[in-house]
Every structure is written in C-alpha cells, then in structure tokens.
C-alpha cells in the first residue's frame, strides 16, 4: 500500500482547522492544535501562503484561509451546479437525438468533459467523464473559444494541431469560424477531430450572462448529416438544451 505524504496530510489538516474556526488563528494555536512544532507549522503555513491558500493578517500575524483556496472552491461549486442543472436536460437531449451528449467546461487550455450521457442504444460505449478535448477542433471547444474570452485567448496562443485534413489550424480561418459560431449560436465539428465523427454544441450561460460551459452531441457523420448538411432538427435540439440549462442557472431567455 502506498504511504501518504506527511507534509501534505499536515497541510490538509491545517486548512481544515482554519476552515472550521470563526476567527483567525495564531501560529501557536495552529501548532498546538495539530501537535506540531512551531517551526514545522510555520514552514507549512509559509508554503500555503506563497500559493495563496492562506493569508496572514499584517497587524496581528494571525492566519486565515486565502483567496486562492476560496476561488478553487467556488470553481468546484460552479461546475457541480452546472452538472446538476444539466442532468435532466442532457438525458432528454440524448433521447430526442439518439446520440451521445457531452457537457464540457474550460480547463487547462482544453475542454474538460464533466458529464456524459450514453447514446440510447445497445452499443458498447466508454464513459468519458474527465476526458480532455481540444479547443480548436471540437464543437464544444469552438463554442467556448467563441464565447469565453479566456478560452479565446488560449485557443489562439496554443498550438492548433491538425488531427485530420479538415482541421482548421490557420489563425485567421479559425477566427472566422468563431465569428460564424457567434452569429449562428452553435458550433460544428465534421471530422475535424476524429475521422467519421461529427458534433454539434451550443453555449451555456449563468445568471450573470457569462459563458460557463457548453453542451453538445457527437456521433457518426452519416447520422448527424443529411444531404451533406448537419440535420437542422439536431441543431435545434442542442440549442434548446443549452438554453434550458442556462435558464435553470438563472440566465433568463436567450
């Protein structure tokens, strides 16, 4: 069995201690509560402070939780709420479209899949929650790049790899795609990331009208297209799902 890292255990205990108190704690209080030498406790606190997880009051010298830890907690709650609000609507989208449904958010210069509903048939499928997708070639990534300024910057600053001969890599051409995405309210990926696979995605907004994620479907090109064009009823279904989740997040009507 792998051994736990003692310094990480002590740092976690320190954060829990600070989170449970109603006031700032001094070095002596923290050290005695956790059974640590003052020097050891001070070293851990200094590291946590450098990372923004702990703050020290200048006048009293006491410690409290830092803004970075609170920011990470808020991010988790936002994603958790997004997924919770989307559960029913993504299930409905899978049933109505007959395709797999994906919910994605911006994460580390890519799209993190936070929810995945299987295609409603008997085919063998692999759960892709936690998988990463590229920003520049997938429908989910293009939607985030079109509506989220941070995603937009990252998609332009990072390498746009050619996954197939259809992948758009040129910066000018990519910007044109983002303009088109904003104009029509959805993005498409037709064999730009995987041969034989197409996807459609639309943006999700929160109560501040800020983009917080994207929802989309993906499946075989021959199922998503008719007469060489993406099926209009599938586009409408994806956009309706995105609007429904946005309304549940307090965004109102789009």
Secondary structure, 3 states (H helix, E strand, C coil): CCCCCHHHHHHHHHHHHHHHCCCCECHHHHHHHHCCCHHHHHHHHHHHHHCCCEEECCCCCCEEECHHHHHHHHHHHHHHHHHHHHHHHHHHHHHHHCCEEEEEEEECCEEEEEEEECCCCCCCCCCCCCCEECCCCCHHHHHHHHHCHHHHHHHHHCCCCCCCCCCCCCHHHHHHHHHHHHHHCCEEEECCCCCCEEEEEEEEECCCCCEEEEEEEEEEHHHHEECCEECHHHHHHHHHHHHHHHHHCCCCCC
